Amino acid sequence: MDITIDTITKICPESEIFESVLPLDNQDILELGCGDATLTRLIASTGEGRRIIATEVDDIQHQKNVLINDLPNVSFLLAGSENIPAVDNSIDIVLMFKSFHHVPKHLMAQALQEVKRVLKPDAMLYISEPVFAGEFNDILRLFHDEESVRKAAFETIKNAVDDKHYSLENELFFNTPVTFDDFDEFEKRVIGATHSEHQLSDELYDNVKNKFNQCCKNNSGEFLIPIRVDILRNIK
């Protein structure tokens, strides 16, 4: 397993990846850390017979999610990955979209054990994690440096494979495009995200804004975020 590779050439939305590698139709799916339910909605409204439990640990976002009333095949629950509200051997596929590194370091191994508990034998765990590289990361790290937690997340996944709790079915790398119209949108979506409490001094705020505007000028507001995907199979 590799935390990153030298050159990542593929560019696509993440949906192109998981729809091509996972048999999502007619499955019981658990999404851990669903955020604003953007991918939840995409998965739920595509294909056939997809039954989804979508959890979120951020209570503010969860309260928004439960107001969604046009996704009858989705159940939104307030829960962390280290304590999953599902019975043993009940889930066909678990999805973690850029959420595993948000699990507290001391709970990461427990979270993978919880996933293992709820997965059926030979069922799949899909984990995507941002690679610590790229222009967007250079801006983010000015006020929220995730290098250590991303390394801890990778090591926890690797240890779970090395200890034969899971087998590694595939490891993929791609760039996913993210676009911001301006710094105000970046501030709302990233700095103001309710799952984190970012307190920026005036000086740091100005540094972040200047860095963003320079990058935005160079790339017309589109950032390519490098992503690693680990697809694991549950070993019972």
QUIURLIN-V868247 format. One record per helix or strand. SS is the DSSP state (H for helix, E for strand). FROM is the first residue (numbers start at 1). LEN is the number of residues. If there is no record, write none. Layout:
BEGIN
ss={SS:SS}
from={FROM:FROM}
len={LEN:LEN}
END
This chain:
BEGIN
ss={E:H:E:H:E:H:E:E:H:H:E:H:H:E:H:H:E}
from={11:14:28:38:51:59:74:91:100:105:119:135:147:166:183:202:222}
len={1:8:5:7:6:7:5:7:3:14:12:6:16:14:9:18:13}
END
